[in-house]
Amino acid sequence: MRRPVIVALAAGAAAAALLAASGRVTPQLRRPQDLPRTAHAGADGLALTPPMGWYPWNVFGEEPQNEKLIREIVDALVARGLKDAGYAYVGPDEGVCFSRGPDGRLTTNLARYPSGLRGLGDHIHGRGLKYALYTDAGSRTCSGAMPGTKGREFEDMRAFADWRADYVKIDWCNSSGQDIVQTYSLLAKAQRAAGRPVVHSLCSWGDGYPWVWAGAVGHMWRTTSDICAPGRADWDRAIRIAFANDKLADFAGPGRWNDPDMMIVGMPGLTEARNRSLFSLWCMMAAPLMAGNDLRDMSPSTAGILTNLEAIGVDQDPLGVQGRVVWNDGNVSLWAGKPLFDGSLAVLVLYLGKHRADRQISWEELGLAAGDELYVRNIWTGETNGPLAGATTVSVGPDDVAFLRISRTNEFPVPPVLVADTTLVTLRSASAGAERLTGAVTVTNKGTSALPPWRVDPKSLPPWLSVAVSGSGQSQTFVNTASTAGLKKGRYHALVRADNVEPVSGRPMSAFYYDVDLEVVRNVKR
Ligand code: GLA
């Protein structure tokens, strides 16, 4: 590969030393004058919990990526229960999706993506998912096969908005001589200018210490080099990445996530125990959960791991705290420091020894009082023990984990996990007389805390559109009504935004966006 392995080991150690010395984070990098003052995510409400989805690179690399593959993956994602577990962002990674035409504009490679990148996006939105695309901040993408955004930031982010991307991963290849903070800040500015809020996923593999500054310009940043070469899952490297990413825990929070890379869970060569361990680590670290395996060819065991709602609930916890290593004796590490929305704690014991072992975990090493009487929920076995005083004992096999929630009560609620039936409403009027057309979007909450009604942002509604929200805390419907009175022949579009709070913690939830398209075939009288 072109880049050094595990960049964050050194960088993370430097950052940790910085933290230890001052107790606060002092940016070491020069901040350009135009760096936004508030977090990028502050205004757009995106990624207040770690983004979940699927991306092709880890298993496929560049070559088999085309529209057929992505559509098959979308079908599998829905059919195998990942959509119902909250996975939403999906689309092509690097793989000759587009080229730059003679006029400088990006155009879809129609040989690979016959519906066009917009057509693929519409398909993904039609299935209730969100659209993820890939580009590079330098002159070319990493393979060299696609143009990078350098010098074309505003046109390219406009193209991504026209294709209706909801998530843009921006790599850092072929960027020599570019100032990393200025470059990604400019890209964030270009995204805002394009007018379609996107999850900005920075991919500099830890170069430029993005954890220090990238929360102001994006929502997540890679902390290390690639987790594997395409198609070749590497357990040891994934574990090293987890320990490197751990050192950066202080930098993560709602709207700003350390990204230890797309997952390798379910890739060929990994045992069930290793899959379970890696998924648990990513959940414990509040990492973005971008699945990287071939969903069309997934064992029931892998599907069960990737869709375990109790584990996902730890990752998607609205407090957004990244758990961290409390101690590590080489074979066994204890990960804790992750309070959850209901007052419980997430705890992970990772065991890398060769023979099954029992280990006692005391309340005191978790920061609790020895005398506390607590319930212990084992996320993978689904068993609850308690009340227990002072400690709990776990039995863990090689390369496996005990993933626990510890609480004062015998209740372990799951925070909201939202699933939309569609994120695209398409309306058409062929009448010269005024009409009212309706189309619905239903959002179902797979978590256990009932949501208050969604609040539609009136600023996101054009004069021709109104939205009424109905339903209960577990399932709500947005009824969109378009009035064609007085509209001229043409195509109209709205990106509707709705907000909600998680009722137990009172925290704002990630804003929910969907598209409404209206085609008016003839001029309509008032
Ligand atoms: C870099 C990224 C990978 C992938 C490839 C595509 O290596 O880190 O995740 O996007 O580029 O070339």
Boltz pocket constraint, residues with backbone or C-beta under 6 A from the ligand:
constraints:
  - pocket:
      binder: B
      contacts: [[A, 57], [A, 93], [A, 94], [A, 141], [A, 142], [A, 143], [A, 171], [A, 203], [A, 205], [A, 225], [A, 226]]
      max_distance: 6.0
